[in-house]
Amino acid sequence: MWQELRSELHPAGVEIVSVSLDLGGSEAARPWVEAAGAQHPSLIDQAHVTDELFGFVNVPNAVWIDEEGVIVRPAHAAHVKQSPLREMEVPEGLGRIGEMLVEVKKIKADPETYVAALRDWAAHGAASTWALSPDEVVARSRPRPATHAEAAASFELGQHLWRAGDHESAVGWFRRAHSLHPDNWTYKRQAWSLASTPPGEASDLIQGPTDLYEGNWLDDVRQVGAENYYEPFEP
């Protein structure tokens, strides 16, 4: 769907750039980029720099940036199609996967509104009701308290240690990042995936319980409520 939107919006001057967040780099991201058949720029953010710069806390997240390089919509959930997993009937007997699918069906997303907003911005630019002023962007941006800065530093230290092969020490810093910024799902999901993905295999999307972390995707989503997993996209 992103590729279809790119073909539609590119003549109006809108360029779509996708960013894969994965400490595993190109090897971890390649299967997903290739499966998407993306013909737009597809970047690899191995160090989660966009988390720190733009405030991404989950995927898919996006920012809108105008021709002058000014952000006109800060980080937000960016759904352009409804996942078929949300429409399927969940058969019995699937165990934990079935429980995850039940929670996925509760997650709120409004791709029709989001795609319509993108089209409106492409057509009307700054005059679009979906394009925000700099003051509005600042007002809507997530607060960045000192604990979030410390969480970012902890997560960066964890990444460094993981790449250096000191996985045991890395886990301690990942856990600290989780405790300092519990609403940042990119920190959690990256660490969970690293813990549960066998060497040489694609990133584990189940991100189930391990001995390394107190949380996991299913239990943490249940704790906050699946309906709160993404913030609503609003004018």
Beta strands, then each sheet from edge to edge (+ up, - down):
strand 1: 18-21
strand 2: 42-45
strand 3: 61-65
strand 4: 71-77
sheet 1: 1+ 2+
sheet 2: 3+ 4-
end
